[in-house]
Amino acid sequence: MTNVSLLTYPSRPLRRPDAIPGSAGSTEIHTMKRLPRIEQYGLIGDMQTSAHVCDDGSIDWLCLPRFDSPAIFAGLLGTQEHGAWQIAPAPPASRSEAGAVSERRYLGDSLVLESLWRTPSGSVRVLDFMPPRSGAPQVIRIVEGVAGEVEMVSAMRPRPGYGRVSPWIHEVGGRMVAEAGADALWFDTGVQHVEKNGVIVSTFAIAAGQSVAFVLSWCPSHAAAPDLPDPESALAETLAFWQDWAQECTYDGPYREAVIRSSIALKAMTYAPSGGIVAAPTTSLPEEIGGERQWDYRFTWLRDASTTLAALLGTGKRQEAQAWRRWLLRAVAGDPENLQIMYGITGERDLRERELPWLPGYEGSAPVRVGNGAADQLQLDVYGEVVETLYLAHQSGVAHCADTAVLHQRLIEHLVQRWQEPDEGIWEIRGARRHFVHSKVMAWVAIDRTIRLAEAGALTLDPVPLVELRETIHREVCTEGFDPVRNTFTQSYGSQELDASTLLIARVGFLPPDDPRVVGTVDAVRRELSTPDGLVRRYPTIGKHTGVDGLTGDEGAFVLCSFWLVDALALTGRLDEAHALFERLLALRNDLGLLAEEYDPVQQRQLGNFPQAFSHMGLVQSALLLHQLAAQSSPHRGAVAVPARRFPSLGLLQNRKAPTSQHA
């Protein structure tokens, strides 16, 4: 076990920060504006909140004590002046000297991040992690000497209130604390440190075999100080937790490493006390650099959480589904008629959107938003995603819950009354409501799965009236949402625009994969929504003009939609092409296996909130589907016949017999 002690001091006297070789007055290197790309960040977390660690050793995003709390480090959306904590080798004394070179990885199947720095004088590694919480939330950073001796600097600038507040930094009982309003940040380390201009600075030399720990703990400012941390025990417990959890994965296919890494990312975005799952642990990372498409994703969308759980269920995870089901009951309560499409992580309903004008935004992409006005939208597809997850939970052996069954029935009763209304759809448009094809298809899914559960005796209702409704919805979508000239389903009734969400029509069982309308839709999406390298955009945008979504500007290729194309290609018998695209998508991950919401194929960089649950869910589900289809196909992949059977881990129902008429 690594030898770690808060009382471990380097072997030679420490120097004050104003004496760091090559620094122009102490901390200039730690306050200069940096513009790291989104993919340069790694994630650590304790399943209640998380931190983003850049490959230069700087934590630039940390909300405490919850995912949706105001950030105490908000440098990600501005500069390090808005809060950051960097631990890295000291800069060279002159520009002619070689600087440090780093590489990083997660330790095994865990969320413990290891950064290895090589310098001319030696090498050092830093372990960053957040222990699964049993008391105060903690960020622990352990510095270990590997070879030679390395001059190191730790510079922490706490700025609560999303970078707006300068805290009162002082000592209490020999411990450093930064207090501001309701927040108290306790800083413990075994090396000497000073506070200078709002920055807590430690300079030290670390030699081979030595180690020193830095711990940041949060508690309410009115409460007693948190206990002194034990970094060595915390490291061992954190490693054990994640490795034990990962070992439960039942997927044993060729992409196991990618599936486990994505599953860990999804687990890290789960708020353990409630079972809620955030769509992403960040806000306002742009979908277009310099554009207006910045949103707060630190909430629980019914859609995102449902599909995330479908992916986890496919890898054998059941406890998360049970916890989410309890969250759903509490959040919706006795009011399914006023169902929101998203809630706070413990079921909060008031998610009012506002802007933070003091933050310039990531690479100047303003405004920075907190809260999300889409909470008040009507998105009919969420009924389908929720019911599908309840159906999959039943199929996976999750114990029956009478209260959930009652809620399920009430949701269906409400959907029966509203399915014919236009809505804002899966992409949460901020323009006029439309009859989106995907919304109607998912309404069909909600009715279909309810019928199946009733026929299986899991719901006590008469399925006969729903059977007729299921056929009515199906007939209407095939009539109003299909363009027979172009042989493709469209974004909405009567529109010319395409939408990548129509790639799901076969996967959810609305039509069989070999239906000509399915094949035509896949081909149309590839033709009209694909980038030159085969990635997929959600729908057309028109630059500086306002598009169907009510917004100006463009965006990158949507990672989840690209995984949907993988699935659609595989289901329509083009397994070689599906595998090739899947491999291309795996290559978009950063060096730690993480994916943002979108990818810019021109600038070749990740865009949008990071990491994104949708993206990692798509990776897991595509890997499961490819593995299952490959196992059923002949040794020579290519045009294979997709068996008429159900894929329980993916929610693909048994293929219905292809209708004989155009609009059946």
Secondary structure, DSSP 8 states (H G I E B T S, - for coil): -----TT---SS----GGG-TT-SSSSHHHHS-----GGGEEEEE-SS-EEEEETTSEEEEEESSSTTS-EEE-GGGS-GGG-EEEEEE---SSTTS---EEEEEESSSSS-EEEEEEETTEEEEEEEE----SSS-EEEEEEEEEEEEEEEEEEEE--HHHHT---EEEEETTEEEEEETTEEEEEEESS--EEETTEEEEEEEEETT-EEEEEEEEEETTS-------HHHHHHHHHHHHHHHHHT----STTHHHHHHHHHHHHHTEETTTTEE-S-S-B---SSTTSS---B--SEEHHHHHHHHHHHHHTT--HHHHHHHHHHHHHHTT-GGG--SEE-TT-------EE-TT---GGG----EES-GGGG---THHHHHHHHHHHHHHHTT----HHHHHHHHHHHHHHHHHTTS-B-TTTT-SS--B-BHHHHHHHHHHHHHHHHHHHTTSS-S--HHHHHHHHHHHHHHHHHSEETTTTEE-SBTT-----GGGGHHHHTTSS-TT-HHHHHHHHHHHHHHB-TTS-B-SS---TTS--TTS--S---EEHHHHHHHHHHHHHTTBHHHHHHHHHHHHTTS-TTS---SEEETTTTEEESSSS-HHHHHHHHHHHHHHHHHHHHS-SS-SB----SS-BTTTTB-------SSTT-
